[in-house]
Amino acid sequence: MEPPRLRQYADVVASRSIETPIGTLGVDASEVGLHRVRLPGEHDVEASGDGPAFGNVAAAASQLAEYARGEREGFELTLDWAGVEPTHRRVLETLCEIAPYGTTVTYGELGMRAGAVDPRDVGVMMATNPLPLVVPCHRVVASDGLGGYGGGLELKRRLLELEGVLPQRLDLGV
């Protein structure tokens, strides 16, 4: 299966970067809702936009910052799914339903619950999730370990520690 691709849409009219305890996040929104979240290490975005799109990007930025500080467990945002293929969207929506804050699900279980999607395809879909953190692909793990993560395994560990799935590591100053 070829991974779904996101196209650039003219209706993405607001962008913003925010500093958080997990690094700099980028947020893009349209008048419809949140369109994309960029994890630390992806290119930063210049603040831009106005109107309803700016309100959507501001709400997303605020809620993402609260999440990264450990002050929020869920998001109250409208998502703009433009450019996300229907099967990919079904898998991402299933993930939101079955893996709330503080839990994990395996690639295989998510594939089965989303309608018999091959676990390898689920992995590709998680790697191309346009809305990480909000659509929590960091909660999808391999049956024998953490699996992969677009933001890197260190970020995945930090997010799972933040949510209490993994124990906090001691800072030994080494």
CYANA upper distance limits for C-alpha pairs under 8 A (distance plus 0.5 A):
  1 MET  CA    121 ASP  CA      7.37
  3 PRO  CA    124 VAL  CA      6.67
  3 PRO  CA    125 MET  CA      7.25
  3 PRO  CA    128 THR  CA      7.78
  4 PRO  CA     84 VAL  CA      7.35
  4 PRO  CA     85 GLU  CA      6.73
  4 PRO  CA     88 HIS  CA      7.81
  4 PRO  CA    125 MET  CA      7.88
  4 PRO  CA    128 THR  CA      7.61
  5 ARG  CA     83 GLY  CA      7.73
  5 ARG  CA     84 VAL  CA      7.82
  5 ARG  CA    128 THR  CA      8.12
  6 LEU  CA     83 GLY  CA      5.62
  6 LEU  CA     84 VAL  CA      7.00
  6 LEU  CA    130 PRO  CA      8.34
  7 ARG  CA     83 GLY  CA      6.55
  8 GLN  CA     12 VAL  CA      8.31
 11 ASP  CA     30 SER  CA      5.93
 11 ASP  CA     31 GLU  CA      7.50
 12 VAL  CA     28 ASP  CA      7.03
 12 VAL  CA     29 ALA  CA      5.99
 12 VAL  CA     30 SER  CA      4.81
 12 VAL  CA     31 GLU  CA      8.04
 12 VAL  CA     35 HIS  CA      7.72
 12 VAL  CA     53 ALA  CA      8.05
 13 VAL  CA     28 ASP  CA      8.11
 13 VAL  CA     29 ALA  CA      7.03
 13 VAL  CA     30 SER  CA      6.03
 13 VAL  CA     31 GLU  CA      8.11
 13 VAL  CA     48 SER  CA      7.85
 13 VAL  CA     49 GLY  CA      5.85
 13 VAL  CA     50 ASP  CA      7.99
 13 VAL  CA     53 ALA  CA      6.60
 13 VAL  CA     54 PHE  CA      8.14
 14 ALA  CA     28 ASP  CA      6.25
 14 ALA  CA     29 ALA  CA      5.85
 14 ALA  CA     30 SER  CA      6.95
 14 ALA  CA     47 ALA  CA      7.80
 14 ALA  CA     48 SER  CA      5.65
 14 ALA  CA     49 GLY  CA      4.42
 14 ALA  CA     50 ASP  CA      7.11
 14 ALA  CA     53 ALA  CA      5.95
 14 ALA  CA     54 PHE  CA      5.74
 14 ALA  CA     57 VAL  CA      6.77
 15 SER  CA     26 GLY  CA      7.78
 15 SER  CA     27 VAL  CA      6.01
 15 SER  CA     28 ASP  CA      4.90
 15 SER  CA     29 ALA  CA      6.91
 15 SER  CA     45 VAL  CA      6.92
 15 SER  CA     46 GLU  CA      7.05
 15 SER  CA     47 ALA  CA      5.74
 15 SER  CA     48 SER  CA      5.76
 15 SER  CA     49 GLY  CA      7.02
 15 SER  CA     54 PHE  CA      8.16
 15 SER  CA     57 VAL  CA      6.95
 16 ARG  CA     26 GLY  CA      6.27
 16 ARG  CA     27 VAL  CA      5.76
 16 ARG  CA     28 ASP  CA      7.18
 16 ARG  CA     45 VAL  CA      6.41
 16 ARG  CA     46 GLU  CA      6.51
 16 ARG  CA     47 ALA  CA      4.85
 16 ARG  CA     48 SER  CA      7.17
 16 ARG  CA     57 VAL  CA      7.40
 16 ARG  CA     58 ALA  CA      8.41
 16 ARG  CA     61 ALA  CA      8.02
 17 SER  CA     24 THR  CA      7.04
 17 SER  CA     25 LEU  CA      6.05
 17 SER  CA     26 GLY  CA      4.83
 17 SER  CA     27 VAL  CA      6.71
 17 SER  CA     44 ASP  CA      6.74
 17 SER  CA     45 VAL  CA      6.18
 17 SER  CA     46 GLU  CA      7.35
 17 SER  CA     47 ALA  CA      7.20
 17 SER  CA     61 ALA  CA      8.40
 18 ILE  CA     24 THR  CA      6.01
 18 ILE  CA     25 LEU  CA      5.81
 18 ILE  CA     26 GLY  CA      6.94
 18 ILE  CA     61 ALA  CA      7.11
 18 ILE  CA     65 ALA  CA      7.93
 19 GLU  CA     23 GLY  CA      6.44
 19 GLU  CA     24 THR  CA      5.02
 19 GLU  CA     25 LEU  CA      7.01
 19 GLU  CA     65 ALA  CA      8.16
 20 THR  CA     24 THR  CA      6.41
 20 THR  CA     25 LEU  CA      7.72
 20 THR  CA     65 ALA  CA      6.20
 20 THR  CA     68 ALA  CA      6.63
 20 THR  CA     69 ARG  CA      7.77
 21 PRO  CA     68 ALA  CA      6.50
 21 PRO  CA     69 ARG  CA      6.83
 22 ILE  CA     40 PRO  CA      8.04
 22 ILE  CA     68 ALA  CA      6.75
 22 ILE  CA    155 LEU  CA      7.99
 22 ILE  CA    158 ARG  CA      8.37
 23 GLY  CA     39 LEU  CA      8.34
 23 GLY  CA     40 PRO  CA      5.77
 24 THR  CA     39 LEU  CA      7.60
 24 THR  CA     40 PRO  CA      5.55
 24 THR  CA     41 GLY  CA      8.20
 24 THR  CA     44 ASP  CA      8.11
 25 LEU  CA     37 VAL  CA      7.45
 25 LEU  CA     38 ARG  CA      5.97
 25 LEU  CA     39 LEU  CA      5.68
 25 LEU  CA     40 PRO  CA      6.05
 25 LEU  CA     44 ASP  CA      8.08
 26 GLY  CA     36 ARG  CA      8.45
 26 GLY  CA     37 VAL  CA      6.11
 26 GLY  CA     38 ARG  CA      5.02
 26 GLY  CA     39 LEU  CA      7.22
 26 GLY  CA     40 PRO  CA      8.45
 26 GLY  CA     43 HIS  CA      8.41
 26 GLY  CA     44 ASP  CA      6.54
 26 GLY  CA     45 VAL  CA      6.55
 27 VAL  CA     34 LEU  CA      8.12
 27 VAL  CA     35 HIS  CA      8.28
 27 VAL  CA     36 ARG  CA      6.32
 27 VAL  CA     37 VAL  CA      5.24
 27 VAL  CA     38 ARG  CA      6.75
 27 VAL  CA     45 VAL  CA      8.35
 27 VAL  CA     57 VAL  CA      6.86
 27 VAL  CA     60 ALA  CA      7.76
 27 VAL  CA     61 ALA  CA      7.17
 28 ASP  CA     34 LEU  CA      6.82
 28 ASP  CA     35 HIS  CA      6.01
 28 ASP  CA     36 ARG  CA      5.53
 28 ASP  CA     37 VAL  CA      7.03
 28 ASP  CA     57 VAL  CA      6.73
 29 ALA  CA     33 GLY  CA      6.04
 29 ALA  CA     34 LEU  CA      4.83
 29 ALA  CA     35 HIS  CA      5.30
 29 ALA  CA     36 ARG  CA      7.26
 29 ALA  CA     53 ALA  CA      6.05
 29 ALA  CA     54 PHE  CA      7.78
 29 ALA  CA     56 ASN  CA      6.48
 29 ALA  CA     57 VAL  CA      5.67
 29 ALA  CA     80 ASP  CA      8.14
 30 SER  CA     34 LEU  CA      6.93
 30 SER  CA     35 HIS  CA      6.91
 30 SER  CA     52 PRO  CA      8.09
 30 SER  CA     53 ALA  CA      5.12
 30 SER  CA     54 PHE  CA      8.43
 30 SER  CA     56 ASN  CA      7.72
 30 SER  CA     57 VAL  CA      8.45
 30 SER  CA     80 ASP  CA      7.63
 31 GLU  CA     51 GLY  CA      8.26
 31 GLU  CA     52 PRO  CA      5.58
 31 GLU  CA     53 ALA  CA      4.72
 31 GLU  CA     54 PHE  CA      8.48
 31 GLU  CA     56 ASN  CA      7.69
 32 VAL  CA     53 ALA  CA      7.79
 32 VAL  CA     78 THR  CA      7.69
 32 VAL  CA     79 LEU  CA      7.71
 32 VAL  CA     80 ASP  CA      6.11
 33 GLY  CA     53 ALA  CA      7.46
 33 GLY  CA     56 ASN  CA      6.12
 33 GLY  CA     57 VAL  CA      8.32
 33 GLY  CA     77 LEU  CA      7.66
 33 GLY  CA     78 THR  CA      5.35
 33 GLY  CA     79 LEU  CA      5.30
 33 GLY  CA     80 ASP  CA      5.32
 34 LEU  CA     56 ASN  CA      6.77
 34 LEU  CA     57 VAL  CA      7.08
 34 LEU  CA     60 ALA  CA      7.36
 34 LEU  CA     77 LEU  CA      7.57
 34 LEU  CA     78 THR  CA      6.75
 34 LEU  CA     79 LEU  CA      5.24
 34 LEU  CA     80 ASP  CA      5.88
 35 HIS  CA     79 LEU  CA      6.81
 35 HIS  CA     80 ASP  CA      5.39
 35 HIS  CA     81 TRP  CA      7.23
 35 HIS  CA     82 ALA  CA      8.10
 35 HIS  CA    130 PRO  CA      7.76
 35 HIS  CA    131 LEU  CA      7.62
 36 ARG  CA    130 PRO  CA      5.60
 36 ARG  CA    131 LEU  CA      5.67
 37 VAL  CA    130 PRO  CA      6.79
 37 VAL  CA    131 LEU  CA      5.48
 37 VAL  CA    132 PRO  CA      6.57
 37 VAL  CA    133 LEU  CA      8.34
 38 ARG  CA     42 GLU  CA      6.44
 38 ARG  CA     43 HIS  CA      8.20
 38 ARG  CA    130 PRO  CA      8.44
 38 ARG  CA    131 LEU  CA      8.34
 38 ARG  CA    132 PRO  CA      8.10
 39 LEU  CA    132 PRO  CA      7.97
 39 LEU  CA    151 GLY  CA      6.53
 40 PRO  CA    151 GLY  CA      7.39
 41 GLY  CA    151 GLY  CA      8.03
 48 SER  CA     54 PHE  CA      8.27
 49 GLY  CA     53 ALA  CA      7.20
 49 GLY  CA     54 PHE  CA      5.79
 50 ASP  CA     54 PHE  CA      5.09
 50 ASP  CA     55 GLY  CA      8.03
 51 GLY  CA     55 GLY  CA      7.12
 52 PRO  CA     56 ASN  CA      6.76
 53 ALA  CA     57 VAL  CA      6.69
 54 PHE  CA     58 ALA  CA      6.54
 55 GLY  CA     59 ALA  CA      6.66
 56 ASN  CA     60 ALA  CA      6.69
 56 ASN  CA     77 LEU  CA      8.36
 57 VAL  CA     61 ALA  CA      6.54
 58 ALA  CA     62 SER  CA      6.65
 59 ALA  CA     63 GLN  CA      6.71
 59 ALA  CA     77 LEU  CA      8.02
 60 ALA  CA     64 LEU  CA      6.47
 60 ALA  CA     77 LEU  CA      7.30
 61 ALA  CA     65 ALA  CA      6.63
 62 SER  CA     66 GLU  CA      6.83
 63 GLN  CA     67 TYR  CA      6.67
 63 GLN  CA     72 ARG  CA      7.72
 63 GLN  CA     75 PHE  CA      7.15
 64 LEU  CA     68 ALA  CA      6.67
 64 LEU  CA    133 LEU  CA      8.31
 64 LEU  CA    134 VAL  CA      8.35
 65 ALA  CA     69 ARG  CA      6.80
 66 GLU  CA     70 GLY  CA      6.87
 66 GLU  CA     71 GLU  CA      5.49
 66 GLU  CA     72 ARG  CA      5.91
 67 TYR  CA     71 GLU  CA      5.99
 67 TYR  CA     72 ARG  CA      4.95
 67 TYR  CA     73 GLU  CA      6.86
 67 TYR  CA     74 GLY  CA      8.30
 68 ALA  CA     72 ARG  CA      8.43
 70 GLY  CA    162 LEU  CA      7.01
 70 GLY  CA    163 GLU  CA      8.28
 73 GLU  CA    101 TYR  CA      6.31
 74 GLY  CA    101 TYR  CA      7.56
 74 GLY  CA    134 VAL  CA      8.33
 75 PHE  CA    134 VAL  CA      7.00
 81 TRP  CA     89 ARG  CA      7.97
 84 VAL  CA     88 HIS  CA      6.95
 84 VAL  CA     89 ARG  CA      6.53
 85 GLU  CA     89 ARG  CA      6.65
 86 PRO  CA     90 ARG  CA      6.64
 87 THR  CA     91 VAL  CA      6.83
 88 HIS  CA     92 LEU  CA      6.75
 88 HIS  CA    125 MET  CA      6.63
 89 ARG  CA     93 GLU  CA      6.50
 90 ARG  CA     94 THR  CA      6.52
 90 ARG  CA    114 ALA  CA      7.04
 91 VAL  CA     95 LEU  CA      6.67
 91 VAL  CA    110 LEU  CA      7.78
 91 VAL  CA    111 GLY  CA      7.70
 91 VAL  CA    114 ALA  CA      5.83
 91 VAL  CA    122 VAL  CA      8.00
 91 VAL  CA    125 MET  CA      8.37
 92 LEU  CA     96 CYS  CA      6.99
 92 LEU  CA    126 MET  CA      8.45
 92 LEU  CA    129 ASN  CA      8.20
 92 LEU  CA    135 VAL  CA      7.07
 93 GLU  CA     97 GLU  CA      6.94
 93 GLU  CA    135 VAL  CA      8.22
 94 THR  CA     98 ILE  CA      6.71
 94 THR  CA    110 LEU  CA      7.83
 94 THR  CA    113 ARG  CA      7.67
 94 THR  CA    114 ALA  CA      6.37
 95 LEU  CA     99 ALA  CA      6.20
 95 LEU  CA    110 LEU  CA      7.13
 95 LEU  CA    135 VAL  CA      7.82
 95 LEU  CA    136 PRO  CA      7.79
 95 LEU  CA    137 CYS  CA      8.12
 96 CYS  CA    100 PRO  CA      7.10
 96 CYS  CA    135 VAL  CA      6.60
 96 CYS  CA    136 PRO  CA      7.40
 98 ILE  CA    105 VAL  CA      8.25
 99 ALA  CA    103 THR  CA      6.10
 99 ALA  CA    104 THR  CA      6.29
 99 ALA  CA    105 VAL  CA      6.81
 99 ALA  CA    136 PRO  CA      8.38
 99 ALA  CA    139 ARG  CA      7.41
100 PRO  CA    104 THR  CA      8.46
101 TYR  CA    163 GLU  CA      6.84
102 GLY  CA    160 LEU  CA      7.89
102 GLY  CA    163 GLU  CA      5.28
102 GLY  CA    164 GLY  CA      6.26
102 GLY  CA    165 VAL  CA      5.95
103 THR  CA    139 ARG  CA      7.21
103 THR  CA    165 VAL  CA      6.84
104 THR  CA    139 ARG  CA      5.09
104 THR  CA    140 VAL  CA      6.23
104 THR  CA    141 VAL  CA      7.20
104 THR  CA    165 VAL  CA      8.15
105 VAL  CA    109 GLU  CA      6.90
105 VAL  CA    110 LEU  CA      6.94
105 VAL  CA    139 ARG  CA      6.84
105 VAL  CA    140 VAL  CA      5.54
105 VAL  CA    141 VAL  CA      6.62
106 THR  CA    110 LEU  CA      6.65
106 THR  CA    140 VAL  CA      5.87
106 THR  CA    141 VAL  CA      5.27
106 THR  CA    142 ALA  CA      5.86
106 THR  CA    143 SER  CA      6.34
107 TYR  CA    111 GLY  CA      6.62
107 TYR  CA    119 PRO  CA      5.55
107 TYR  CA    120 ARG  CA      8.14
107 TYR  CA    122 VAL  CA      6.53
107 TYR  CA    123 GLY  CA      7.13
107 TYR  CA    140 VAL  CA      6.49
107 TYR  CA    141 VAL  CA      6.67
107 TYR  CA    142 ALA  CA      6.52
107 TYR  CA    143 SER  CA      8.08
108 GLY  CA    112 MET  CA      6.67
108 GLY  CA    118 ASP  CA      7.67
108 GLY  CA    119 PRO  CA      5.22
108 GLY  CA    122 VAL  CA      8.35
108 GLY  CA    143 SER  CA      8.38
109 GLU  CA    113 ARG  CA      6.57
110 LEU  CA    114 ALA  CA      6.48
110 LEU  CA    119 PRO  CA      8.25
110 LEU  CA    122 VAL  CA      8.00
110 LEU  CA    140 VAL  CA      8.43
111 GLY  CA    115 GLY  CA      6.91
111 GLY  CA    116 ALA  CA      5.92
111 GLY  CA    117 VAL  CA      4.85
111 GLY  CA    118 ASP  CA      6.39
111 GLY  CA    119 PRO  CA      6.09
111 GLY  CA    122 VAL  CA      6.61
112 MET  CA    116 ALA  CA      4.90
112 MET  CA    117 VAL  CA      6.63
112 MET  CA    118 ASP  CA      8.38
117 VAL  CA    121 ASP  CA      7.19
117 VAL  CA    122 VAL  CA      7.22
118 ASP  CA    122 VAL  CA      6.87
119 PRO  CA    123 GLY  CA      6.78
120 ARG  CA    124 VAL  CA      7.03
121 ASP  CA    125 MET  CA      6.70
122 VAL  CA    126 MET  CA      6.64
123 GLY  CA    127 ALA  CA      6.71
124 VAL  CA    128 THR  CA      6.82
125 MET  CA    129 ASN  CA      6.52
126 MET  CA    137 CYS  CA      6.09
126 MET  CA    149 TYR  CA      8.38
127 ALA  CA    149 TYR  CA      7.16
127 ALA  CA    150 GLY  CA      6.01
129 ASN  CA    135 VAL  CA      8.19
129 ASN  CA    137 CYS  CA      7.82
131 LEU  CA    135 VAL  CA      5.99
131 LEU  CA    136 PRO  CA      8.49
132 PRO  CA    136 PRO  CA      6.17
132 PRO  CA    137 CYS  CA      6.57
132 PRO  CA    138 HIS  CA      8.07
133 LEU  CA    137 CYS  CA      7.46
133 LEU  CA    138 HIS  CA      7.70
136 PRO  CA    140 VAL  CA      8.27
137 CYS  CA    149 TYR  CA      8.35
138 HIS  CA    149 TYR  CA      7.06
138 HIS  CA    156 LYS  CA      6.10
138 HIS  CA    159 LEU  CA      7.71
138 HIS  CA    160 LEU  CA      7.95
139 ARG  CA    160 LEU  CA      7.74
140 VAL  CA    146 LEU  CA      8.41
140 VAL  CA    147 GLY  CA      8.35
141 VAL  CA    145 GLY  CA      6.97
141 VAL  CA    146 LEU  CA      5.28
141 VAL  CA    147 GLY  CA      5.70
141 VAL  CA    148 GLY  CA      8.17
142 ALA  CA    146 LEU  CA      6.01
142 ALA  CA    147 GLY  CA      5.19
146 LEU  CA    153 LEU  CA      8.30
148 GLY  CA    152 GLY  CA      7.63
148 GLY  CA    153 LEU  CA      6.84
149 TYR  CA    153 LEU  CA      6.28
149 TYR  CA    156 LYS  CA      6.87
151 GLY  CA    155 LEU  CA      6.51
151 GLY  CA    156 LYS  CA      7.60
152 GLY  CA    156 LYS  CA      6.96
153 LEU  CA    157 ARG  CA      6.59
154 GLU  CA    158 ARG  CA      6.75
155 LEU  CA    159 LEU  CA      6.65
156 LYS  CA    160 LEU  CA      6.70
157 ARG  CA    161 GLU  CA      6.52
157 ARG  CA    166 LEU  CA      7.87
158 ARG  CA    162 LEU  CA      6.55
159 LEU  CA    163 GLU  CA      6.79
160 LEU  CA    164 GLY  CA      6.67
160 LEU  CA    165 VAL  CA      5.62
160 LEU  CA    166 LEU  CA      6.08
161 GLU  CA    165 VAL  CA      6.29
161 GLU  CA    166 LEU  CA      5.15
161 GLU  CA    167 PRO  CA      6.22
161 GLU  CA    168 GLN  CA      5.93
162 LEU  CA    168 GLN  CA      8.23
164 GLY  CA    168 GLN  CA      8.23
